[in-house]
Amino acid sequence: MFNCTAGEAFLRPFDQGNPKHHWIIVGDRIQNKFESNLVLDIYKSTALSTCMKTGEYEFNGGENQLWTFEPLL
């Protein structure tokens, strides 16, 4: 999960033995490799900010769970 503090984003260290740390892109969502019902979710907030909280949540098709991917040039 991302941790945003003072405009900076931090990631928790990767633990290869933890199935919750394995994510894959499937269509327009980022889902857990081992639990396909869990996806990367931007937590809904009442205030807009440049740093939104993200985490895993059960897939419900909300816009906060759908992602757009663009190729790097």
GIUR-V914767 format. One record per residue. N is the residue number from 0. RES is the residue in three letters. SS is DSSP state (H for helix, E for strand, L for the rest). OMEGA is omega in radians with two decimals (999 if undefined). D_FIRST is the distance of its C-alpha to the first C-alpha in whole Angstrom. Layout:
n=N res=RES ss=SS omega=OMEGA d_first=D_FIRST
n=N res=RES ss=SS omega=OMEGA d_first=D_FIRST
This chain:
n=0 res=MET ss=L omega=3.10 d_first=0
n=1 res=PHE ss=E omega=3.03 d_first=4
n=2 res=ASN ss=E omega=-3.11 d_first=7
n=3 res=CYS ss=E omega=3.13 d_first=10
n=4 res=THR ss=E omega=3.08 d_first=13
n=5 res=ALA ss=L omega=3.08 d_first=17
n=6 res=GLY ss=L omega=3.13 d_first=16
n=7 res=GLU ss=E omega=3.12 d_first=14
n=8 res=ALA ss=E omega=3.13 d_first=10
n=9 res=PHE ss=E omega=3.05 d_first=8
n=10 res=LEU ss=E omega=3.02 d_first=6
n=11 res=ARG ss=L omega=3.13 d_first=6
n=12 res=PRO ss=L omega=3.14 d_first=10
n=13 res=PHE ss=L omega=3.09 d_first=10
n=14 res=ASP ss=L omega=-3.05 d_first=12
n=15 res=GLN ss=L omega=3.14 d_first=15
n=16 res=GLY ss=L omega=-3.12 d_first=16
n=17 res=ASN ss=L omega=-3.11 d_first=13
n=18 res=PRO ss=H omega=3.12 d_first=13
n=19 res=LYS ss=H omega=-3.13 d_first=10
n=20 res=HIS ss=H omega=-3.11 d_first=9
n=21 res=HIS ss=L omega=-3.07 d_first=12
n=22 res=TRP ss=E omega=3.11 d_first=11
n=23 res=ILE ss=E omega=3.06 d_first=15
n=24 res=ILE ss=E omega=3.10 d_first=16
n=25 res=VAL ss=E omega=-3.10 d_first=19
n=26 res=GLY ss=L omega=-3.10 d_first=21
n=27 res=ASP ss=L omega=3.10 d_first=19
n=28 res=ARG ss=E omega=3.06 d_first=16
n=29 res=ILE ss=E omega=-3.05 d_first=13
n=30 res=GLN ss=E omega=3.10 d_first=13
n=31 res=ASN ss=E omega=-3.09 d_first=12
n=32 res=LYS ss=L omega=-3.05 d_first=15
n=33 res=PHE ss=L omega=3.11 d_first=17
n=34 res=GLU ss=L omega=-2.98 d_first=16
n=35 res=SER ss=L omega=3.10 d_first=17
n=36 res=ASN ss=L omega=3.12 d_first=17
n=37 res=LEU ss=E omega=-3.12 d_first=13
n=38 res=VAL ss=E omega=3.05 d_first=12
n=39 res=LEU ss=E omega=-2.98 d_first=9
n=40 res=ASP ss=E omega=2.97 d_first=10
n=41 res=ILE ss=E omega=-3.11 d_first=10
n=42 res=TYR ss=L omega=3.13 d_first=11
n=43 res=LYS ss=L omega=-3.09 d_first=15
n=44 res=SER ss=L omega=3.11 d_first=17
n=45 res=THR ss=L omega=-3.12 d_first=20
n=46 res=ALA ss=L omega=3.07 d_first=20
n=47 res=LEU ss=L omega=3.07 d_first=19
n=48 res=SER ss=L omega=3.13 d_first=17
n=49 res=THR ss=L omega=-3.11 d_first=16
n=50 res=CYS ss=L omega=-3.09 d_first=13
n=51 res=MET ss=L omega=3.10 d_first=11
n=52 res=LYS ss=L omega=3.08 d_first=8
n=53 res=THR ss=E omega=3.10 d_first=6
n=54 res=GLY ss=E omega=3.12 d_first=5
n=55 res=GLU ss=E omega=3.12 d_first=8
n=56 res=TYR ss=E omega=3.09 d_first=11
n=57 res=GLU ss=E omega=-3.10 d_first=15
n=58 res=PHE ss=L omega=3.07 d_first=16
n=59 res=ASN ss=L omega=3.09 d_first=19
n=60 res=GLY ss=L omega=3.13 d_first=20
n=61 res=GLY ss=L omega=3.14 d_first=19
n=62 res=GLU ss=H omega=3.14 d_first=19
n=63 res=ASN ss=H omega=3.09 d_first=15
n=64 res=GLN ss=H omega=-3.10 d_first=14
n=65 res=LEU ss=L omega=-3.02 d_first=17
n=66 res=TRP ss=L omega=3.05 d_first=16
n=67 res=THR ss=L omega=-3.12 d_first=19
n=68 res=PHE ss=L omega=3.13 d_first=19
n=69 res=GLU ss=L omega=3.13 d_first=22
n=70 res=PRO ss=L omega=3.05 d_first=24
n=71 res=LEU ss=L omega=3.14 d_first=24
n=72 res=LEU ss=L omega=999 d_first=27
